[in-house]
Amino acid sequence: MSRIGKLPVTVPAGVKISVNDDNVVTVKGPLGELSQKVDPNISISIEDGAVELKRAGDEKSQKAMHGLYRSLVNNMVVGVSKGYEVKLELVGVGYRAEMAPNNVLDLVLGFSHHIYCNFLLK
């Protein structure tokens, strides 16, 4: 089996996972709802607070899809429970980052202009 695909996805408290007949996984949590269509060769079982994905055969493409869909389901669970976080470290002279009003990140990275990133923060 795939080393990534064989690991079960643990479901934290407050997160609900459902699978419909079309092999679409829906994950609902405190931060929202996500859904993903899964390849028909991958079967999904939800037992005892964990999700396990199993593949039908040992073809190379099925092995690749096995790990891919396990990672996608795990990322969906993390996304609706904890959210997404990026920690950046600016190293060097002349680089700067600051939060401007209205949740805009102002980056000075050595270009001739500033780089602005908009964020929706809760």
PyMOL CGO cylinders between C-alpha atoms (Angstrom):
from pymol import cmd
from pymol.cgo import CYLINDER

trace = [
    CYLINDER, 0.00, 0.00, 0.00, 0.95, 3.62, -0.32, 0.3, 1, 1, 1, 1, 1, 1,
    CYLINDER, 0.95, 3.62, -0.32, 2.78, 4.86, 2.75, 0.3, 1, 1, 1, 1, 1, 1,
    CYLINDER, 2.78, 4.86, 2.75, 0.72, 8.03, 2.83, 0.3, 1, 1, 1, 1, 1, 1,
    CYLINDER, 0.72, 8.03, 2.83, -2.52, 6.42, 1.71, 0.3, 1, 1, 1, 1, 1, 1,
    CYLINDER, -2.52, 6.42, 1.71, -2.52, 3.74, 4.39, 0.3, 1, 1, 1, 1, 1, 1,
    CYLINDER, -2.52, 3.74, 4.39, -2.48, 6.25, 7.25, 0.3, 1, 1, 1, 1, 1, 1,
    CYLINDER, -2.48, 6.25, 7.25, -5.95, 6.91, 8.66, 0.3, 1, 1, 1, 1, 1, 1,
    CYLINDER, -5.95, 6.91, 8.66, -7.23, 10.49, 8.84, 0.3, 1, 1, 1, 1, 1, 1,
    CYLINDER, -7.23, 10.49, 8.84, -8.23, 11.30, 12.41, 0.3, 1, 1, 1, 1, 1, 1,
    CYLINDER, -8.23, 11.30, 12.41, -11.37, 13.38, 12.75, 0.3, 1, 1, 1, 1, 1, 1,
    CYLINDER, -11.37, 13.38, 12.75, -11.31, 15.92, 15.61, 0.3, 1, 1, 1, 1, 1, 1,
    CYLINDER, -11.31, 15.92, 15.61, -14.35, 16.77, 17.71, 0.3, 1, 1, 1, 1, 1, 1,
    CYLINDER, -14.35, 16.77, 17.71, -16.77, 19.13, 15.98, 0.3, 1, 1, 1, 1, 1, 1,
    CYLINDER, -16.77, 19.13, 15.98, -15.97, 17.88, 12.47, 0.3, 1, 1, 1, 1, 1, 1,
    CYLINDER, -15.97, 17.88, 12.47, -18.45, 15.73, 10.54, 0.3, 1, 1, 1, 1, 1, 1,
    CYLINDER, -18.45, 15.73, 10.54, -17.54, 13.73, 7.44, 0.3, 1, 1, 1, 1, 1, 1,
    CYLINDER, -17.54, 13.73, 7.44, -19.99, 12.16, 5.01, 0.3, 1, 1, 1, 1, 1, 1,
    CYLINDER, -19.99, 12.16, 5.01, -19.62, 10.27, 1.73, 0.3, 1, 1, 1, 1, 1, 1,
    CYLINDER, -19.62, 10.27, 1.73, -22.44, 10.07, -0.81, 0.3, 1, 1, 1, 1, 1, 1,
    CYLINDER, -22.44, 10.07, -0.81, -23.11, 7.51, -3.57, 0.3, 1, 1, 1, 1, 1, 1,
    CYLINDER, -23.11, 7.51, -3.57, -21.08, 9.47, -6.17, 0.3, 1, 1, 1, 1, 1, 1,
    CYLINDER, -21.08, 9.47, -6.17, -17.95, 9.15, -3.98, 0.3, 1, 1, 1, 1, 1, 1,
    CYLINDER, -17.95, 9.15, -3.98, -18.02, 12.81, -2.95, 0.3, 1, 1, 1, 1, 1, 1,
    CYLINDER, -18.02, 12.81, -2.95, -16.55, 13.48, 0.49, 0.3, 1, 1, 1, 1, 1, 1,
    CYLINDER, -16.55, 13.48, 0.49, -18.08, 16.38, 2.44, 0.3, 1, 1, 1, 1, 1, 1,
    CYLINDER, -18.08, 16.38, 2.44, -16.36, 17.73, 5.55, 0.3, 1, 1, 1, 1, 1, 1,
    CYLINDER, -16.36, 17.73, 5.55, -18.22, 20.16, 7.84, 0.3, 1, 1, 1, 1, 1, 1,
    CYLINDER, -18.22, 20.16, 7.84, -16.59, 21.93, 10.74, 0.3, 1, 1, 1, 1, 1, 1,
    CYLINDER, -16.59, 21.93, 10.74, -16.61, 25.14, 12.78, 0.3, 1, 1, 1, 1, 1, 1,
    CYLINDER, -16.61, 25.14, 12.78, -14.74, 27.08, 10.06, 0.3, 1, 1, 1, 1, 1, 1,
    CYLINDER, -14.74, 27.08, 10.06, -16.84, 25.99, 7.08, 0.3, 1, 1, 1, 1, 1, 1,
    CYLINDER, -16.84, 25.99, 7.08, -17.68, 23.18, 4.71, 0.3, 1, 1, 1, 1, 1, 1,
    CYLINDER, -17.68, 23.18, 4.71, -15.55, 21.56, 1.98, 0.3, 1, 1, 1, 1, 1, 1,
    CYLINDER, -15.55, 21.56, 1.98, -16.25, 18.79, -0.53, 0.3, 1, 1, 1, 1, 1, 1,
    CYLINDER, -16.25, 18.79, -0.53, -14.11, 16.76, -2.92, 0.3, 1, 1, 1, 1, 1, 1,
    CYLINDER, -14.11, 16.76, -2.92, -15.00, 14.17, -5.56, 0.3, 1, 1, 1, 1, 1, 1,
    CYLINDER, -15.00, 14.17, -5.56, -12.87, 11.04, -5.12, 0.3, 1, 1, 1, 1, 1, 1,
    CYLINDER, -12.87, 11.04, -5.12, -11.83, 8.60, -7.85, 0.3, 1, 1, 1, 1, 1, 1,
    CYLINDER, -11.83, 8.60, -7.85, -14.25, 5.63, -8.08, 0.3, 1, 1, 1, 1, 1, 1,
    CYLINDER, -14.25, 5.63, -8.08, -11.34, 3.18, -7.61, 0.3, 1, 1, 1, 1, 1, 1,
    CYLINDER, -11.34, 3.18, -7.61, -10.79, 4.52, -4.08, 0.3, 1, 1, 1, 1, 1, 1,
    CYLINDER, -10.79, 4.52, -4.08, -13.21, 3.33, -1.40, 0.3, 1, 1, 1, 1, 1, 1,
    CYLINDER, -13.21, 3.33, -1.40, -13.78, 5.43, 1.71, 0.3, 1, 1, 1, 1, 1, 1,
    CYLINDER, -13.78, 5.43, 1.71, -14.82, 4.10, 5.12, 0.3, 1, 1, 1, 1, 1, 1,
    CYLINDER, -14.82, 4.10, 5.12, -15.54, 6.15, 8.24, 0.3, 1, 1, 1, 1, 1, 1,
    CYLINDER, -15.54, 6.15, 8.24, -15.12, 4.25, 11.52, 0.3, 1, 1, 1, 1, 1, 1,
    CYLINDER, -15.12, 4.25, 11.52, -14.43, 5.27, 15.12, 0.3, 1, 1, 1, 1, 1, 1,
    CYLINDER, -14.43, 5.27, 15.12, -13.47, 8.88, 14.41, 0.3, 1, 1, 1, 1, 1, 1,
    CYLINDER, -13.47, 8.88, 14.41, -11.10, 8.00, 11.57, 0.3, 1, 1, 1, 1, 1, 1,
    CYLINDER, -11.10, 8.00, 11.57, -11.37, 7.91, 7.80, 0.3, 1, 1, 1, 1, 1, 1,
    CYLINDER, -11.37, 7.91, 7.80, -9.62, 5.15, 5.85, 0.3, 1, 1, 1, 1, 1, 1,
    CYLINDER, -9.62, 5.15, 5.85, -9.12, 5.12, 2.11, 0.3, 1, 1, 1, 1, 1, 1,
    CYLINDER, -9.12, 5.12, 2.11, -8.49, 1.88, 0.24, 0.3, 1, 1, 1, 1, 1, 1,
    CYLINDER, -8.49, 1.88, 0.24, -7.71, 1.31, -3.42, 0.3, 1, 1, 1, 1, 1, 1,
    CYLINDER, -7.71, 1.31, -3.42, -9.13, -1.39, -5.69, 0.3, 1, 1, 1, 1, 1, 1,
    CYLINDER, -9.13, -1.39, -5.69, -5.85, -2.62, -7.24, 0.3, 1, 1, 1, 1, 1, 1,
    CYLINDER, -5.85, -2.62, -7.24, -2.10, -2.19, -7.43, 0.3, 1, 1, 1, 1, 1, 1,
    CYLINDER, -2.10, -2.19, -7.43, -1.76, -0.19, -10.63, 0.3, 1, 1, 1, 1, 1, 1,
    CYLINDER, -1.76, -0.19, -10.63, 0.63, 2.75, -10.54, 0.3, 1, 1, 1, 1, 1, 1,
    CYLINDER, 0.63, 2.75, -10.54, -2.11, 5.31, -11.16, 0.3, 1, 1, 1, 1, 1, 1,
    CYLINDER, -2.11, 5.31, -11.16, -4.26, 3.86, -8.37, 0.3, 1, 1, 1, 1, 1, 1,
    CYLINDER, -4.26, 3.86, -8.37, -1.33, 4.01, -5.95, 0.3, 1, 1, 1, 1, 1, 1,
    CYLINDER, -1.33, 4.01, -5.95, -0.79, 7.66, -6.82, 0.3, 1, 1, 1, 1, 1, 1,
    CYLINDER, -0.79, 7.66, -6.82, -4.49, 8.49, -6.42, 0.3, 1, 1, 1, 1, 1, 1,
    CYLINDER, -4.49, 8.49, -6.42, -4.58, 6.65, -3.08, 0.3, 1, 1, 1, 1, 1, 1,
    CYLINDER, -4.58, 6.65, -3.08, -2.02, 8.98, -1.48, 0.3, 1, 1, 1, 1, 1, 1,
    CYLINDER, -2.02, 8.98, -1.48, -3.41, 12.05, -3.23, 0.3, 1, 1, 1, 1, 1, 1,
    CYLINDER, -3.41, 12.05, -3.23, -6.97, 11.63, -2.00, 0.3, 1, 1, 1, 1, 1, 1,
    CYLINDER, -6.97, 11.63, -2.00, -5.84, 10.76, 1.52, 0.3, 1, 1, 1, 1, 1, 1,
    CYLINDER, -5.84, 10.76, 1.52, -3.86, 14.01, 1.60, 0.3, 1, 1, 1, 1, 1, 1,
    CYLINDER, -3.86, 14.01, 1.60, -6.78, 16.00, 0.19, 0.3, 1, 1, 1, 1, 1, 1,
    CYLINDER, -6.78, 16.00, 0.19, -9.20, 14.62, 2.79, 0.3, 1, 1, 1, 1, 1, 1,
    CYLINDER, -9.20, 14.62, 2.79, -6.69, 15.30, 5.58, 0.3, 1, 1, 1, 1, 1, 1,
    CYLINDER, -6.69, 15.30, 5.58, -6.19, 18.88, 4.35, 0.3, 1, 1, 1, 1, 1, 1,
    CYLINDER, -6.19, 18.88, 4.35, -9.96, 19.38, 4.26, 0.3, 1, 1, 1, 1, 1, 1,
    CYLINDER, -9.96, 19.38, 4.26, -10.26, 18.19, 7.88, 0.3, 1, 1, 1, 1, 1, 1,
    CYLINDER, -10.26, 18.19, 7.88, -7.46, 20.54, 8.99, 0.3, 1, 1, 1, 1, 1, 1,
    CYLINDER, -7.46, 20.54, 8.99, -8.96, 23.41, 6.99, 0.3, 1, 1, 1, 1, 1, 1,
    CYLINDER, -8.96, 23.41, 6.99, -12.42, 23.25, 8.60, 0.3, 1, 1, 1, 1, 1, 1,
    CYLINDER, -12.42, 23.25, 8.60, -11.09, 22.64, 12.12, 0.3, 1, 1, 1, 1, 1, 1,
    CYLINDER, -11.09, 22.64, 12.12, -7.91, 24.74, 12.53, 0.3, 1, 1, 1, 1, 1, 1,
    CYLINDER, -7.91, 24.74, 12.53, -7.76, 26.88, 9.42, 0.3, 1, 1, 1, 1, 1, 1,
    CYLINDER, -7.76, 26.88, 9.42, -4.79, 27.64, 7.24, 0.3, 1, 1, 1, 1, 1, 1,
    CYLINDER, -4.79, 27.64, 7.24, -1.70, 29.36, 8.61, 0.3, 1, 1, 1, 1, 1, 1,
    CYLINDER, -1.70, 29.36, 8.61, 1.55, 30.42, 6.97, 0.3, 1, 1, 1, 1, 1, 1,
    CYLINDER, 1.55, 30.42, 6.97, 4.56, 31.55, 8.97, 0.3, 1, 1, 1, 1, 1, 1,
    CYLINDER, 4.56, 31.55, 8.97, 7.09, 33.53, 6.98, 0.3, 1, 1, 1, 1, 1, 1,
    CYLINDER, 7.09, 33.53, 6.98, 10.52, 34.75, 7.96, 0.3, 1, 1, 1, 1, 1, 1,
    CYLINDER, 10.52, 34.75, 7.96, 12.11, 37.64, 6.07, 0.3, 1, 1, 1, 1, 1, 1,
    CYLINDER, 12.11, 37.64, 6.07, 15.89, 37.41, 6.09, 0.3, 1, 1, 1, 1, 1, 1,
    CYLINDER, 15.89, 37.41, 6.09, 18.10, 40.14, 4.70, 0.3, 1, 1, 1, 1, 1, 1,
    CYLINDER, 18.10, 40.14, 4.70, 18.71, 43.84, 4.75, 0.3, 1, 1, 1, 1, 1, 1,
    CYLINDER, 18.71, 43.84, 4.75, 15.98, 46.08, 3.41, 0.3, 1, 1, 1, 1, 1, 1,
    CYLINDER, 15.98, 46.08, 3.41, 13.07, 43.63, 3.52, 0.3, 1, 1, 1, 1, 1, 1,
    CYLINDER, 13.07, 43.63, 3.52, 9.98, 44.66, 5.45, 0.3, 1, 1, 1, 1, 1, 1,
    CYLINDER, 9.98, 44.66, 5.45, 6.46, 43.41, 6.10, 0.3, 1, 1, 1, 1, 1, 1,
    CYLINDER, 6.46, 43.41, 6.10, 3.68, 45.21, 7.92, 0.3, 1, 1, 1, 1, 1, 1,
    CYLINDER, 3.68, 45.21, 7.92, -0.07, 44.98, 8.27, 0.3, 1, 1, 1, 1, 1, 1,
    CYLINDER, -0.07, 44.98, 8.27, -1.76, 48.01, 6.78, 0.3, 1, 1, 1, 1, 1, 1,
    CYLINDER, -1.76, 48.01, 6.78, -5.37, 48.96, 7.57, 0.3, 1, 1, 1, 1, 1, 1,
    CYLINDER, -5.37, 48.96, 7.57, -8.20, 46.75, 6.23, 0.3, 1, 1, 1, 1, 1, 1,
    CYLINDER, -8.20, 46.75, 6.23, -6.18, 43.50, 6.56, 0.3, 1, 1, 1, 1, 1, 1,
    CYLINDER, -6.18, 43.50, 6.56, -3.71, 44.34, 3.81, 0.3, 1, 1, 1, 1, 1, 1,
    CYLINDER, -3.71, 44.34, 3.81, -0.17, 42.97, 4.11, 0.3, 1, 1, 1, 1, 1, 1,
    CYLINDER, -0.17, 42.97, 4.11, 2.39, 45.42, 2.72, 0.3, 1, 1, 1, 1, 1, 1,
    CYLINDER, 2.39, 45.42, 2.72, 5.60, 43.66, 1.63, 0.3, 1, 1, 1, 1, 1, 1,
    CYLINDER, 5.60, 43.66, 1.63, 8.84, 45.40, 0.61, 0.3, 1, 1, 1, 1, 1, 1,
    CYLINDER, 8.84, 45.40, 0.61, 10.95, 42.63, -0.97, 0.3, 1, 1, 1, 1, 1, 1,
    CYLINDER, 10.95, 42.63, -0.97, 13.54, 44.45, -3.06, 0.3, 1, 1, 1, 1, 1, 1,
    CYLINDER, 13.54, 44.45, -3.06, 11.33, 45.13, -6.08, 0.3, 1, 1, 1, 1, 1, 1,
    CYLINDER, 11.33, 45.13, -6.08, 10.76, 48.62, -7.42, 0.3, 1, 1, 1, 1, 1, 1,
    CYLINDER, 10.76, 48.62, -7.42, 7.24, 48.54, -5.96, 0.3, 1, 1, 1, 1, 1, 1,
    CYLINDER, 7.24, 48.54, -5.96, 5.41, 47.37, -2.86, 0.3, 1, 1, 1, 1, 1, 1,
    CYLINDER, 5.41, 47.37, -2.86, 3.50, 44.07, -2.92, 0.3, 1, 1, 1, 1, 1, 1,
    CYLINDER, 3.50, 44.07, -2.92, 0.06, 44.13, -1.30, 0.3, 1, 1, 1, 1, 1, 1,
    CYLINDER, 0.06, 44.13, -1.30, -1.82, 41.01, -0.20, 0.3, 1, 1, 1, 1, 1, 1,
    CYLINDER, -1.82, 41.01, -0.20, -5.44, 41.17, 0.96, 0.3, 1, 1, 1, 1, 1, 1,
    CYLINDER, -5.44, 41.17, 0.96, -6.56, 38.82, 3.76, 0.3, 1, 1, 1, 1, 1, 1,
    CYLINDER, -6.56, 38.82, 3.76, -9.93, 37.90, 5.15, 0.3, 1, 1, 1, 1, 1, 1,
    CYLINDER, -9.93, 37.90, 5.15, -9.27, 37.57, 8.86, 0.3, 1, 1, 1, 1, 1, 1,
    CYLINDER, -9.27, 37.57, 8.86, -11.89, 36.56, 11.40, 0.3, 1, 1, 1, 1, 1, 1,
]
cmd.load_cgo(trace, "trace")
